[in-house]
Amino acid sequence: MKHEHPHHKHPHSEPQRASHAGHGKHAGHTPEMFRDRFLVSLLLTLPILYFSEQLQAWLGYRAVAFPGSAWVNPVLGTILYFYGGLVFLQGALRELRERAPGMMTLIALAITVAYAYSLAVSLGLPGMPFYWELATLIDVMLLGHWLEMASVQATGRALEELAKLMPTMAHRIVEDRVEDVPVSALKEGDLILVRPGEQVPADGVVEEGASSVNEAFLTGESRPVPKGVGDEVLAGAVNGEGALKVRVTRTGEATTLSQILRLVQEAQASRSRFQALADRAAGWLFYIAVALGTLTFLAWLALGRDFNFALSLAVTVLVIACPHALGLAIPLVTVNATALAARNGILLRNREAFERARDIRFVAFDKTGTLTEGRFAVRAVYAQGVSEEEALSLAAALEAPSEHPLAQAIVEAAEEKRLPRPEVRDFQAVPGKGVEGALEGKRYRVGRPEWAEELGLTVPEPLKQGLREAEGRGESVVALMDEARVLALLALADRIRPSAREAIQRLKAMGITPVMITGDAEAVAKTVAQELGIERYHARVLPEDKARRVRELKREGPTAFVGDGINDAPALLEADLGIAIGAGTNVAIESADLVLVESDPLDVVRALTLARATYAKMVQNLFWATGYNAIALPLAAGVAYPLGIVLSPAVGALLMSLSTVAVAVNAMLLRRTALTAL
């Protein structure tokens, strides 16, 4: 039997400040910059379209002629190339310096070839200029990058909203007076007053008062959460009807709100393996375009066609090799996945998390605080000679003054059943044994069953059987005694989270094997595993051995680990996917890939479901983006020329736009993934 105080399993470690410089293809760029360049370029494009010889031929009109009208398109095209295209040219130089041609290099190649060829035609080279294709290409690219950056930044708006939640002033209690100080001046251990309707300025524990607190900013739960003495309150939460005196436990960067702020920043700053893959695909397209363009030029010359025809087709290949859809394929999916995840209380610490999560075959759970709530509850009352309700009422009356977790669990159980609590007289705590006192003129004791043996009290046979059953389940047992005998035994166990059983069933339905890894005793682990339907479990595992158990699982297949404390950090890092549960506690956020804001095991299922859907969308989008090129490039090279089909840059640009729209729509469909139905 156990009656020890369960130790707090995750001391807080103040997170290191993470600073992520802008990097990648959008280093130093803003959505506003792309928007402004797009709008100016669009204005410049209108006259270029009007004066385009190709459009005049297609639409059967004659553009107005005036001295120098032939130079309108070359001049506007030059302005457009250097103003609208500058960002792509700079990006290409950066990629080429890094010897990693990607999206920017591909775009720069297309617009440079279109511009140079068109200018050559304007200066006398026989052929049809590509000014309108140059203009529309730059417009589409600027629009696409603007939309991409704006949508990526839209997920960052949540960040700004979170930042606004932080109050700037706090009421610090110093001796008997209250003084207003900046939140930045608060230190751990300060006592602060939070008045009704005010925001909590720092994480802390209630020392005096009772109220309800709105934590919707953190959990999405609109109902206020009751708070009393000993409960934790979080910075940014809005206090309800009662004044609270709060002892500060975390300030500034260490508060849960600040951790979440930083998590979102990290998620935005990290670039996923698939994003890199999209850039690599663009790099390959660059090489393919150059090779195919060169081959097209040489092949048509070898077949006896004239220089201008061969050059025109080669230029067409180079111009339409640039599928903007490829640049949007992954970011748009990630943006939608991040937004959907955040709405469901799932925070991505890095963007690769969802890509790694799709293959998971094993999910290893820590027990205490993850599958269970980490606090005791009365499971059963074994009574003899008194009713169960009377036994619980008497025990609660004696345990009420105690702060021991088992005592508090007994008091809570009596309160839930609305049982009366007799007045206690001559209360006395007996160290290492329990408590005693007089109730209605009669002396009672509550404490360890061993205390009854020491006092030589009678233990009825049904209670002995109850004790054996409870100890077989690894539960803590408390005895209620009078002067002569043991009246009742109360069996207490760590409360299993309500959704844990359903989460385990759903994981099994997904073909994923749940495993429990716990430092608790074999009997406790076995009982919890049986109740939840977990076949594989490991008990008495030390924190440093959790990582070893995860390593062993990884040999059988990709493994996720779900934990809630600092002592889970090695296992969270060792796992293919680390999931921290319960951001409201001192979570090992630093080690996790995903953070579940609410302490709900079902969110693990939601995260893995979303991961699979996200990966499917990424693959589909890469297919849509590159599939366009598989058709367009051979046609542009003149493969179907004998059949009278030659793909012009204009039609190529249209196809490219359609593929971009397909990718965007497909990414948006991710939001329809049914997670809330779980």
Salt bridges, closest charged atoms under 4 A:
ASP36 OD1 - ARG35 NE 3.20
GLU148 OE2 - LYS25 NZ 3.69
GLU148 OE1 - HIS26 NE2 3.57
GLU161 OE2 - LYS164 NZ 3.06
GLU179 OE2 - ARG172 NH2 3.17
GLU179 OE1 - ARG177 NH2 3.51
ASP180 OD1 - HIS171 ND1 2.66
ASP190 OD2 - ARG172 NH1 3.23
GLU198 OE2 - HIS171 NE2 2.74
ASP203 OD2 - ARG250 NE 2.99
GLU207 OE2 - ARG247 NE 3.02
GLU208 OE2 - LYS245 NZ 3.83
GLU215 OE2 - LYS227 NZ 3.15
GLU221 OE2 - ARG223 NE 3.10
GLU232 OE2 - ARG250 NH2 2.74
GLU253 OE1 - ARG17 NE 3.82
GLU266 OE2 - ARG262 NH1 2.66
GLU266 OE1 - ARG349 NH2 3.29
ASP279 OD2 - ARG271 NH2 2.80
ASP359 OD1 - ARG358 NH1 3.13
ASP366 OD2 - LYS9 NZ 2.57
ASP366 OD1 - LYS546 NZ 2.98
GLU373 OE1 - ARG375 NE 3.25
GLU373 OE1 - ARG495 NE 3.28
GLU412 OE1 - ARG375 NH1 3.14
GLU412 OE1 - ARG495 NH2 3.80
GLU415 OE2 - ARG421 NH2 2.97
GLU423 OE2 - ARG425 NH2 3.99
GLU436 OE1 - ARG443 NE 3.69
GLU436 OE1 - ARG445 NE 3.02
GLU454 OE1 - LYS433 NZ 2.83
GLU461 OE2 - ARG468 NH2 3.45
GLU469 OE2 - ARG379 NH2 3.84
GLU475 OE2 - ARG379 NE 2.48
GLU475 OE2 - ARG473 NE 2.84
ASP482 OD2 - LYS442 NZ 3.85
GLU483 OE1 - ARG445 NH1 3.89
ASP494 OD2 - LYS367 NZ 3.68
GLU502 OE2 - ARG506 NE 2.99
ASP520 OD1 - LYS2 NZ 3.57
ASP520 OD2 - LYS367 NZ 3.16
GLU531 OE2 - ARG473 NH2 2.65
GLU531 OE1 - ARG501 NH2 3.87
GLU535 OE2 - LYS508 NZ 3.17
ASP545 OD1 - ARG548 NE 3.93
GLU552 OE2 - ARG548 NH1 3.00
GLU552 OE1 - ARG549 NH1 3.67
GLU556 OE2 - ARG536 NH2 2.94
ASP564 OD1 - LYS9 NZ 3.22
ASP564 OD2 - HIS10 NE2 3.34
ASP568 OD1 - LYS546 NZ 2.64
GLU574 OE1 - ARG551 NE 3.42
GLU574 OE2 - LYS554 NZ 3.18
GLU590 OE2 - ARG262 NH2 2.79
GLU590 OE1 - ARG349 NH2 3.35
ASP593 OD2 - ARG356 NH1 3.22
ASP600 OD2 - ARG606 NH1 3.76
ASP603 OD1 - ARG606 NH1 2.68
